[in-house]
Amino acid sequence: MNTRTTAAALLAAAALTLTACSSSSDSNTKSAPSPKTSASKLQGEPADLTAKQAAAELADATGVTTLGSLTDNTSACSQKAAGKEPNANDCTQLITTDTVSIYEFKTPSVAAHWVEGMKTTGDWRQVSRFALAWTARDQKLTDDDRRVQLVKALEKATANES
């Protein structure tokens, strides 16, 4: 448990740093949903994958029942979720497991911003609007072959997102 608390504290500190460092183009640019996206969601098609759903998909795709203890730590990377003023670089959702942390963002550019800023804390990899991180003690035990499997599985799961 102490590892998760320490990891959450590190994530919260990093989140504050990253959100404070947002570029003016990130904070001033708002992209409207494409008509295709809006229309397909109105027609009852499933919404884009969430980090929590991705955890289940990644487990299934890699042949396991679960990625380990699942915890929603969104408030560690979202000022809005932490009850503060929202920031353009907030995450949408953060799911932490024993195997990997799955960060969901609004856009691939925000995910890229986080991955670039957080690489000094450990292994971070971007997949579309998601970032996968292996920074907690148990996560660091995930071997590189499994990490590659997880990245490929998430690429497949997000391939049809609009």
Beta strands, then each sheet from edge to edge (+ up, - down):
strand 1: 71-72
strand 2: 93-96
strand 3: 101-104
strand 4: 123-127
strand 5: 130-134
sheet 1: 1+ 2- 3+ 5- 4+
end
